[in-house]
Amino acid sequence: MSDIMVNLKSFQSECAVEECKQSLLCLRSRCKGLMVNACAHAVFFCKLLHALRQKESGKVSLISSKESMGSEGLKVGIIGGGHIGKQLARALLELSGVSSQNIHISTRRPETLSEFQQLGVECFYDNGQLVAWADIVFLCCLPSHLQQICSGIHSALREPCIVYSLVTAVPLPRLKQLLSYSAILRPQYQCTSRNLRNMWGTNGTITAALQDPIVIQATCPCGPKERIAVTGKWLEAIFYAALNSCMWWRLPHQRTLKLLNDICFPEHCPICAEQKTSCPRFVCGNFVSQTFVSSLTQEDTFPWFDLTTVQMKESPFSQLLARSVLLQNHLTLFYCTSFGVLLAKSGGMASRISSLPATADPRMVLGH
């Protein structure tokens, strides 16, 4: 639903703010922008993991329907039923393709989540049970509650479960210490401009914003670093997390690379058609050191990567991303089309379209 007051400035609350305090309004837009970005990136990550599952089983679509997911789809847990947890749950239900029965929320007051229970989301208060069930767990709690929550779930954490923290006040090394666990993702955001008031739409919902092609382009991790941007380490980490998932399924490394290439680089690529080039293709050396590549046999899986190390140090993939504009452009296309957004040529406006191997030493694998 559109905001009928968008062009009626005298009816908007901003007009009542004294001129000397107008600069404070950017804080509200910054908060909204951070939430939009956080939900967009969480949704994209879930889409990527689900697409890998579907591709391996022979049916894949990043713009997936809820009916296609079923009980065998990606299992998503959310710890925290406050503002952040609710916004994330709505975004996942509306945009990720994850079915409601595959989303569980653990919160101290599950009775306040009737909105989600009516949609089929299971809501309860048992963080340990949630972590033992889920493939990915989003931490959406207050910073003051995090230590107690980590203490309650660390014994239930098992690979390949991924912990994805939206608790921005707690740094990654502290999370790793609290959980005694390495499969942790923590996006970091940078605000590079105070002019945020007209970007994210302060009056609309998060899910409405994420259906706006301009907003999707603005949240793209490979896009221009303007206003609010996620650091490049997040993009690296989600690809290494995808490799971990394939390793857990015991897929040979060449099969894993083929899955990623088929998902990320479409057969009829508009970028390559316009530039008359070929799509980039992932190879082993993009993710591990050449020394490690030379030790792999055809049947070997990728190793289990320490995601905290990936986010705190340089990796082969970070070096590739930094130097390859072609790869950045293809990942931008991949990100936007996963939300049903068709990029226009030449910078025009976007539009919508409708026993496991032992964990390897991360220093050897990543070339440190």
Number of C-alpha atoms within 10 A of each C-alpha: 6 8 10 7 11 11 9 9 10 10 11 12 8 13 11 10 12 9 10 7 9 12 13 12 15 16 13 12 21 22 13 23 27 19 19 25 26 20 26 26 21 18 24 21 20 21 25 22 22 23 23 24 20 20 16 15 9 8 11 17 17 25 16 19 13 16 9 16 19 13 12 10 20 23 23 26 27 28 23 24 23 16 11 19 22 18 19 25 24 17 22 24 20 18 24 26 24 27 24 24 17 22 23 25 27 22 22 15 13 17 12 13 18 13 12 20 18 10 12 15 20 19 24 19 16 15 22 18 15 26 27 17 18 23 22 23 26 25 22 24 21 16 14 11 10 17 15 11 18 20 13 15 18 15 14 13 24 15 14 18 21 24 24 18 20 24 20 14 9 16 12 22 13 11 22 15 11 17 20 14 19 19 26 25 23 23 23 17 16 13 15 12 12 15 14 23 17 9 16 25 19 17 14 13 16 22 19 15 22 23 17 18 20 18 20 21 21 21 27 21 21 23 15 12 17 14 17 20 22 22 16 17 21 20 21 20 26 22 18 22 25 18 25 25 23 27 22 18 15 18 18 17 22 18 16 25 19 14 17 21 17 14 18 22 19 13 11 9 14 16 17 15 11 10 8 9 11 12 20 14 14 18 15 18 17 18 24 22 19 16 13 18 16 10 8 14 11 9 12 15 23 30 22 25 23 23 24 19 19 24 25 12 12 15 23 20 22 19 12 15 18 11 10 11 12 16 19 17 14 21 20 19 23 20 26 22 18 21 25 20 22 17 22 11 11 7 7 8 12 18 16 15 11 9 5 11 13 8 11 15 14 18 15 13 23 25 16 12
